Amino acid sequence: MSHFPPEYLASNSSQKPNYARVFLTFARNSLVRDMTFRSNFIIETITSLSWMFMNLGFYLLIFSYTDVIGVATGWTQYEFFVFFATVAIVNSLVQTFFMPNAQEFSELIRTGNLDFALLKPIDTQFLISLQKVNWSGLGNTGFAILLLLFSLWHLSRHEADFVLHPLQILLYPLYVFCGIIILYSLMIALSATSVWLGRNQSLYNFWFYITNFSRYPMEIYSGPVGDPRRWIGESLRTFFSYVIPVLLAVNVPARILAKPMAPDNLSLALYAVIGTILSFILSRMIFYRALRGYRSASS
Amino acid sequence: METIRIEGLRKTYKIYQKQEGLRASFRGLFRRRYRVVEAVRGIDLSVDQGEFVAFLGPNGAGKTTTLKLLSGVISPSSGSARVLGHVPWRRENAYRRRFALVMGQKNQLWWDLPAQESFRLHQQIYRIEPAAFVARRDELVDLLEVGKLLGQPVRELSLGERMKMELIAALLHSPEVLFLDEPTIGLDVVAQHNIQNFLSYYQKLKKITILLTSHYMKDVIALCKRVVIVTDGVIVHDGSLKEIIDRFSTHKVITLQFADHGLPHDINRFGEVIEEQAPRLKIRVAKQTVTDSLAAILQLHPVEDVSVEDPPLEQVIAEIFTSVKQESDSTGKRAISKI
């Protein structure tokens, strides 16, 4: 093909962007920006870490009253700390990679600056969802991983029947990833609604209310057998497991480490994969439908 | 070769009409009143490769909407458009690699970072070969003389400097079609002039197709041979700058400098006096009577110097805008005329 002038080849190359490298550039640019505003970065890291410590103190306090959450659920203190560490890992990663972007998305729609994102020869959802990285969120991730390791060490030392199988260690990050995707899909779909709702109103804040349910072991929704209020918990559990699967985001990876032998784990684990894929596909459909309704603010 | 083809392009918006006052706002919760705004009302246009076309029109005429439609940012209500063979609002990557949009009122560079970091990001997104990237960036930076500013956060740049950076970012991937929406808005005369020079040079060098909207007639005179005038969402004129003057200006401006220091009093019978600064006088004379009036004045008064000019383009364009508006207001229809 040497008869083509080089200029022709350069301007018409249909090469796709290398998404990994684009993401690295986003991450790098965000880091440069975060380091420019140094004190802001430090304050954000400290405030989110203190949120972790306060929660940890709160749960320690609860376990000073009881040894286990619920009768025969198996959630004693260190198993619960595995769960809590997983909550923190999943949430801090969502906060680091997706939250600033989902927040900005409705702002982009309102100001009309979404225009530029639509011009770029790259997947628009990728561009919108990942262009900023909030590096200060990783402080929590680091602390949560330490807490996880400590709790696992404690369990293996003090509980005779606690053994970690390599498969569990392999599956854990996979399901953490699934959890992140589930929470992200819900988040981006909710913030996309501002295309229809107009101005800076969106259902984005609803994400925080819904995901609150994902922060506790699903056993607490079951309630004691025979209690007339049991249906409330059961309907919450079913709804947030199968319709909006936020309950699976933390419960599945945490159970894989802390309660691998529980009988319903296999079906939950299977459904978590399906739920992740379905959530992501649905979020893409909502996202692209929203883009079609975009009107672009006049300049 | 035809680069842009637009046929019967329309875009209407439904806008919620908010009534004044709290009580009306409550009523608005249940029963909403909408107004349909027709931003673009049937535009036909064909632009060849290498043309530099200006879109002129008052605010709200539909210029920006047309550029947004052609960039695929929004979809039309009806009609069709093809740019480089692509339907813009399908947002195909093959199309998006080949054009760029620059808006004077919006910025796409990372606000807190130096422009060079945004350029690198563009390199990754458009996947520009490193050697080509460096060559193009350096060429553009040289032409716009912003080499020293590359490392400065964008928020610390002046408006003119920022606009230059926006242009570089938009041109790094060598677009074949460039849409410019008021690129010189708010700039001082020097910065405007720099950007005009750059655009003119770059367009001739690369033979790219450019559509420009601007309110500065100087931009248009410096850059574009072809002018499309849009008012109320329709094209009212499509032709050269010279045609506008010939066709729409009914008057010429005669400047007279008298030999004695007083000004004659009977001069207003030849035309409307528009400026009086003894011993100079400017009058507006109907085109067909220019020669007769001039001969008569020269015979009657001692004139030292004389010049006959077309009225300033701004004025002609303003007259077109108002006359079209009046026409459409009185008949309820749109006046469309084409040369």
Interface residues (C-beta under 8 A of the other chain):
Chain A: E7 A10 S11 N12 S13 S14 Q15 K16 P17 N18 R21 V22 T25 F26 N29 V32 R33 T36 F37 G112 N113 L114 D115 F116 L118 L119 K120 P121 I122 T124 L127 G198 R292 Y294 R295 S296 S298 S299
Chain B: Y13 Y16 T64 T65 K68 S71 G72 V73 I74 S75 R91 N93 A94 R96 R97 R98 F99 A100 L101 M103 G104 Q105 K106 Q108 W110 D112 L113 E117 S118 R120 L121 Q124 I125 Y126 R127 I128 E129 A132 P153 H173 S174 E176 D181 E182
